[in-house]
């Protein structure tokens, strides 16, 4: 899942070397939280206008997780 998130985001940003993802262990509800870190200058590219790109990234990631019977959440930091 981390590799998928990184590959999606690296295609959007100008500084792909600054992209990193950390994952928390499953919480009480069985949800894995992925923390996406990008360069400050690329934050607008990842979030998009009115959060549309961020929403699309989260939708794709949830769909991929559902195929693996997992529940995830993506936090952009």
N, C-alpha and C positions, 0 to 999 in steps of 0.2 A: 504494500500500500504506500509506503514511503517513497519508493521508486516512482510510482505513478504520479504522486503529488509533485515530486521534484521535476519530473519530465514535463508536466503540464506547465508549471510555473516558469521553468527555464526558458520556455518558448515565448514568454510574455515580457520578460525583463531585459534591461540593457546590461546588467551586471550579473550574469548567471553564476559566477563563482561565489557570489555572496548569498546564494540561496541555500538554506539548511532547514532540516525538519527534525524535530524531536518528538518522541511519542511517550505518553504516560502509560502506565499499566492500566488494565481495566478497572473502572471504578465499581461501586456497589451495584450500579444498574447495568454493568456489562458494556459500558461505552469506553472506547479508546479515544483519547484526545490527542490530536496531532497539532503541534505548534509549528507554524510556518514562519521562518525568519527571512526577510529580504532586506536589501539595502534601503535606506531611508528615501533615496531618490526614486526608487522603483515602487514605492508603496502605492502611489496613485494608479500605476499600471495594473497592479494586482487587484486593487479594490474596484476600480472602474467607476464610471458615472453612476451615482446613486447605488453603488454596491452591486451592480449587475454582474461583473466578472467574478467577484468573490462569491456571489450566489451561485453562479454557474459552476465554479470549481467545487463548491460544497456539494452541489447536486450530483456531479459526476463521481465524486469520491464516495458519496452515500450509496450510489447505484453499484459501484464496484464492490463496496463492502457488503452490500446485500447479497451479491452473488457468492460471497464467501461466508455467508451467515454471520456477519459481524455487524456491530453498530459502532459508528465513528462520529467524531465531531472535529471540524477543522477550525483552528484559531489562527488568525493572521496577526503577527506581531512585528 
